[in-house]
Amino acid sequence: MGKIPTVAEYMEQVKSLEAKAAEVYRYMNFDQIPEFKEVADTVTV
């Protein structure tokens, strides 16, 4: 677009994500995904 979208423009673009919301937001919960948790448990801080 070449500009920051208005709220209406943004909402129009992301409404296609609503159908996939459970899958999309699942990846944001890394602590709940066994593959990520296994690796994270081996990291020392």
JOVEN-V294843 format. One record per residue. RES is the residue in one small letter. OMEGA is omega in whole degrees, -180 to 180 (none if undefined). NEAR is the number of other ideal C-beta (glycine too) atoms within 8 Angstrom. D_LAST is the distance of its C-alpha to the last C-alpha in Angstrom with 1 decimal. Layout:
RES:OMEGA:NEAR:D_LAST, RES:OMEGA:NEAR:D_LAST
//
This chain:
m:-180:4:41.5, g:179:2:40.8, k:175:4:40.2, i:-177:2:38.1, p:173:8:39.6, t:178:5:41.3, v:-179:6:40.0, a:179:6:42.8, e:179:9:42.0, y:-178:9:38.4, m:177:8:39.3, e:-179:7:41.8, q:-175:8:39.2, v:-178:8:36.6, k:176:7:39.1, s:178:7:39.0, l:-177:8:35.4, e:-179:7:36.7, a:-178:5:37.9, k:-172:8:34.5, a:-177:8:32.4, a:-180:6:31.1, e:-178:7:29.9, v:-176:9:28.6, y:176:8:26.6, r:-178:9:25.2, y:177:8:23.0, m:-180:6:21.5, n:-175:8:20.2, f:-179:9:17.5, d:-178:7:16.4, q:-180:6:20.0, i:-175:10:20.3, p:-178:5:19.8, e:179:6:19.1, f:-179:9:16.1, k:179:11:14.9, e:180:8:15.3, v:-179:8:13.1, a:-180:9:10.3, d:-180:6:10.5, t:-177:5:9.9, v:175:6:6.5, t:-177:2:3.8, v:none:2:0.0
//
